[in-house]
Amino acid sequence: MNRPATTEAPSQRRLGMLEIDADFVEDVAVLVDADQHGMVLNLTSDLHPADLAQLLGRLSEEQAYKVFAWLPDAQASDVLVELTDGQRTAVLQDLQAARLRVLIDALDTDDAADVLNDMSDAQALGVLPDLEDTHDVAVLLEYDEESAGGIMAREFVSVPPTWTLEHVIEAVRAHATDIDDIYSVFVLGDNDRLEGVVSLKDLMLAPAEDPVRTVMHEDFISVPTDMDREEVARIMERYDLVSMPVVDSTGGMVGRITIDDVVDVIREEAEEDIQIMSGGSGIEQPDDTVWRVSRGRLPWLLVGLFGAGLSGSVIGGFEVALEQAVVLAMFIPIVTAMGGNAAVQSAAIAVQGLSSGDLWMGDIGARILKEMVVALINGVVLAALLCIAVFVFQLGDVPLLALTLGATMLTVIVLATTNGALVPFALKWLGIDPASAMGPFVTTLNDIIGLTVYFIYATTLYLG
């Protein structure tokens, strides 16, 4: 839950006058190297924490550490949660424990837990026992970072069901300075069991002497601590929620998740899926080391190399056919490219639907049937265009080559489209991220299938 450094509109802040571009970064770097402490702080004092974090990311590691060390505690604390994991590790590794405690104490518990997770075990253990919210932060550290418990905050306003709304309003006022973004008040019964939720609107509009029971909503939506954070994001998006309670196995409330946490989750999950779809590790960051980036990408490249070797073996197996009709080699790139494109198109829709929850495993039959009909239409059009090209350019034995290419294109498009739609469902069933279907796996598989189909038709129809 990242708190803005100022309540002014963007056009009123200094950000509106200072653009963080290469020239600005260079100016700051020169001042840092000259140890112009005051001038650097003058340039950065009114920057939004997110923009200041971007600036630190553009400086060298030594320069970034210097600037961060110069920042006032309040500003440094806000910037801390905006840094990437790599940047955060770099600026924190040499800070004194006393200042670390000050910076982390100023954060909400969920952000404090995120920061501690990026520290070394020794550094985190040296800070954790002396924090003001030691217990709450320690509780959050026990949850999986990918779960609802891992992204929730322990700060929330709760009241017993016997209170009047006047007392509830006083409770909100009492916590307003130490809890950011109060959207709702949670009504807790015995053993902290969540009984209802009161929105601030209802709290303000109802008579102050009414008991809180009369205005609380008992049909609230809550999530368990072990729910995957991606599912949490889907629920909040589906029901347009800005805040949602998190409960334990007994129904006791242990925290809340707010919309800013979910926005971060959606962005991170989208970045992860894009990386996986392009054959990356899914966890690569711009500031990762060369070795870490290489280690994340190399396995997928090895898969691609193995698949390319299999494709080459298919071509080698039909060497005689190629020797008899060299014209066949001209169309190998077309067959593989069109098959790959068709597979990626259908896979992208399946991955998107499965990730958003719009498609369920039970939809596999209807999805594949629809993709096959689309593939037949597209395949007929593409096959016809390829046949026309053969006749126009008078390539090889025109009638037989047109028949071979037309049959190949239609078959490859249908198989590739079906395969592209099927693989994400299969991966989902196996418990693997469906986005993996968009990587080298599905494209390599379709290259092999497409080449095999092409040469079978070539040997039976064109050379047979």
N, C-alpha and C positions, 0 to 999 in steps of 0.2 A: 504494500500500500504506500505508494510514493507520494509524498506531500510536496506541493509546489512551494517554491521559495517566496513567492509573492502572489497577491491576489489581484494585481493589476492585469488588464487585458494585454495580450501579446504586443499590440501596437504601441502600448504605453511603456513597455519595458525596454531596457537597453537592447534586448535581443532584436527589436525592430530596427535598430540603427547599426548594430554590429553584426555583420554576417560572418559565420564561422566558415571561412573559406581558406584556401592555401595561404593567401597573404596574411590573414589574421593569425593563423597558426604559426607562420614564420616569425611574425612580429613578437608573439608571445615567447617563442623559443629563444629568440635573441635576448629578450629581457630576462628570461630565466637563467640563461648562461651567464649573463652579467650580474646575476644576483640582485636584480631590481625588484625586490620584494614588494614594495609599496605600489609600483606601477603595474605589476602583474595583478595584484589584488584589486586595483582600481579598474582594470579592464574586465575582470571576471566577477566583480561583486554582485552585479545585477543579472548575470546569466542564469537562465533556468538550469536546475541540476542536470537535466538530460543533455542540454547543450554543453554544459561544462564537462560532463562525462565524455561527450564526443571529442571535445578539445583535448582532454587528457589522452584519449586513445590515439590521437594524431601526433602527440609528442613522443620523444624517446622515453624509454622506461625510467631513466634517471631524471629527466625533466619532469615527467608526470609525477614522480614521487616527490620532487621538490615542491611543485605547485600544490599538491594535495597536503603536504606537511604545513604549508603556509596558510591554508584556508582556515577560517574560523570554525570552531567545532560544529555549530549549527549547520553551516553550509557544507562542511565536509561530510556530516552525517547524511544529509539529503543526497549528496553526490554518490555516496557509497553504494546505495541500492540501485543506482542507475548504471554502474559499471558492469562490463561483462565479467564472467568468471575469471578470465585470464588477467584482465586489468586489475580486478579487485585483489587477486593474489599478489600481484606485483607491488601494489601500493601499501598493502598491509604487512608484508613480510618483515619489514624493519621498524614498524611503529612500536613505540613503547606500550606496554600492557596498560598503563594508567590512561593513556589517551584512547586506546582501543575501547576500554570500558566506557569512557565518556561518550564516544561516538555510537557504540552499540546500545547503550542505555537510552539514547534519544530515539531509537527506532521502535516500530511496532514489533511485537514478538515474532511474527512470521518473517519479517525482513531480517531481524536479528538472527534467527535460525539459519536463513539463507547465507548470511555473511559468515557465520561460524562454520558452516559446511564447506566454505571455500578456504578456510584456514587449515594449516597443519594441525594434527591432533595435539601436539605439544602446545601450540599457540592458543588453540581453542580451550584446552583444559586450564591454561593459565589465566583466561579471562572469564570463563563461564561462572565459576563459583562466586565471583564478586559482583555479578550483575544484579540490578534491582529486581528484575523479573527472572531470576535464576530458575525457579521451579517451572514456570510456564515455558521458557525457552527450552529447557531440558526435555520437557514433555514433547514439544514439537520435533526435537531432534530425533526422537525415537520412531517417528513415522517415516514411511517411505516418501521420498521427495516427489514421487509421481502420484501420490494418493491425495485424497481430500484433506487428510490430516496433515500432510506435508505442505499444503499451501494455505491452510486456514490461519487465522489470527486468534489469539486467546482473549483479546480485549473485546468486550461487548457490554451493553447495558442490560441488566436483568433485574426483574422485580418479582416479588411474590404475588400470587393471585388475589390476595386480600387487600392490596393497596388501592387507594383512590388515584384518579388521574392526576390530581394535584401533587401527590407524593411522587408519582412517576415523572412528572415534568421536572420536579426538583432533582430527581436522580439523574435525568438527562443533563441538566445544567451542571451538576456536580462533576460529571464525567466528560463534559465537552472539551476541556483543555487537554485531557490525556488520551482520548479516543478519537481518532480521525474518522470522518465520514460516517456519522451515526444516521442510519437509514431507518432502523426499526428498534423497538424495545422487545426483549424476549421475556415471557412470563414463565417462571420456573416454579414447579411444585416441590414435593418431597424428593430428596436425593437428586436435586437439580434436573428433574424430569421436565422436558419442554412441554408445556401445556398450550401455549398460544403465542402469537406474534402481533404486535401493535405497530402500525405504521405511524410515522410522525404526523401525517395528515390527519388521521383519525384521532391522534392524541391532542392535536391543537383544536379540532372542531367540536369534540364532545365536551359536555359540562364537566368542570373540574372536580365536582363532588361525586361523579359516577365511579363505581368500582371498575378496575381495569378489566375484570371478567366480561363486562358488558360490551366492550369494543374490541377485544382481542379476537384474532382469526384463529380458529382451531383447525382449519383445513390447510395449514401451512405445508410447504415442501421442505424437507430436510434430507441430508445425505449422510451415510455412515462414514466413519473415518477412513475405511479401507477402500472406498470407491476410487477408481482411476480418475485422475484429474481431467482427462479428456472427456470422460462421461459427465463429470461435474460441469464442465464448460458447455456441453450440449444441453444439459438440463436448464442452466441459467439462460442460455440463448433461446431455448424453446419457449420458456415461460416468462421471458422478459423480466428477469429478476435482477435487482441490483445488490441484494444481500441475501445470503442463505445460511441457515444454521447447520452445524455439523454435530451429530450425536454419536454416542458410543453404543455398544450392544444392548444396553439397558434403557436407552432412550434419554439418557442424561446429556445435556448440552455441554460440549467441550470447546466450542469455538464457532467462528463464522467466516464465511468466504464472501468477499465483496467483488464488485464488477471489475475493479482494476486488477485484481489477481487473475481473474478469468481472461481478461484481455491479454495479459502476459502469457498465459497458457496457450491461448489460441495462436498467438504469434509464434511461440516456440514450437508448437506442434506442426504448424504450417511449414516453418523453416526445416524442421526435421523431415517431414514428408517430401519436401522438394529435394533435399539432399539425397534421400533414399531413392527417389524416383530417378535421379540422375546418376545413381551408382556411387553415392557417397556413404559415409558412416552414419549420418543423421545427427551427429553431435559436433560437427566441425564448426569452429569459431574463426572469425577473421584474424584474431591475434594468436591463434594456435601456432606452436612450433612447426618447423618443416617436417620433423620426424613424426609428430602426431598426425599431421595432415596426410603424410605419405602412408602411415600405418592404417589410417581409416579408409583410404581410397584403394590401396593396392589389392585387397582381397577381391573387390568387385572387378578390377582390371584383370586379375588372374582368372576369374570366372569367364570374363569376356574372351580372354586369350584361349582358354580351353574350348569355348564354344566356337570361336573362329577356326580353331584347329579341326573341330568336327565338321564345320562347313566346308573347309578345304578338303577334308577326306571325302565328302560327298561329291565334290567336283572331280577329285582325282579318280573316284570310282567310275565316273562316266567320261574318262579321258578319250576313249575310242569314239564316243559320240561326238565330242568336240572336234576331234581330228577329221571326222567325216563331214561335219558341217560347222565350219568356223563361225558362221552367222549366229549360231546358238549362243556363243559367248557374249554377243552384243547385248543380250537381254537379261543376263544374270543380275546386273545392278538394278534393273527395273523391277525384277521379280522380288528381290530381297528388300528393296526400298519400299515398294508398295505394300508388301506383307507387313513390314515393320510399322509403317504408318497406320495401317488399318488396325493392327493390334494395340498400338499406343492409344488410338482414339477410343476404342471400346474399353480398354483397361482404365483409362483416365476417368471415365464416367462411373465405372464400377467402384474404383478406389474412392472417388469423391462421395458416392452414395453410401458406401459402407462406413466411411470415416464420419460422415455427418449423421448417420442413423437413418437416412431416408431409405436405404436399402437394407433388408434383413436377409439372413441366410435362407429363409423360406422363399425369397423372391428369385432364387437362382434360375428356376425353370422359365419363368416369364421373362426374365432379363435376357437369357440366352436366346430364347425364341425370337424376341424383338430384335436382338443384334443380328441374328441369322437372316431375318427378313431384310433388314437394312443392308446387310452384306450382299445379299442376292441382287438388290437393286443397284448398289454401287459397283458390284462385280460385273454385272451385265454392261453397264455404261463404260467402264474402264476396258473391258475386253473388246467391246465394239470399237473404241478409239484406237486400241492397239492393232486390231485387224485392219482398220482403215489405213493406219500408218504403213503397214506391210504392203498393202496394195498400192499406195501412193508412191512409195520409194522402191517398189519392185524388188524386195529382198528375198533371196533364196528361191526355193520352190514356193511361190506365193500362196497358193491355196492351202498346202499342208502346213506351212509356217504360221499362217493366219489361224488355222484351226488349232494348232499346238499352243500358240500364245494365248488365244482366246480362252481355251479350256483351262490353261494354267492360271491365267489371271483370275478367272471366276472362282476356281477352286481355292487358290491361295487366299483371296480376299475373304471368302467364307470361313476357311479354317483359321486364318489369323484373327479375324474379328471374334469368332467364337472362343478361340484360345485366350484372347485378350480379356474377354468378359469372364471367362471361367477361372482363370488363374487367381485373381484377387479373392474370389469366394473360397477357393481351395486353400489359399494361404490363411485367410481368416479362420477357416475351420481348423487348421493346424495350429492356430494361436500365434501366427506370424503377421507382422504388420503388412496389410495389403499393399501399401505403397511400394514394397519390394518388387511387386509385379511390374512396375514401370522401369526398373533398372535393366541391366544387361541380361537378366534372366529371360524375360519374355521376348526381347528383341533377338537374342541369340537363338532361342528355341524356334522362333518363327523363321529365321534365316535357314535353319536346318530343314524345317518342314517345307518351306517354299522351294528350296533347291531340289529336294528329293522329289516333290511333285513335278517340278519343271522337267527334270531329266527323265522321269518315268514317262511323261507324256511325249517328250522329245524322241525317246527310243521306240515307243510304240506307235506314235502317230506320224512323226516326221521321217524317221529312219526305218520304221518297221516295214 
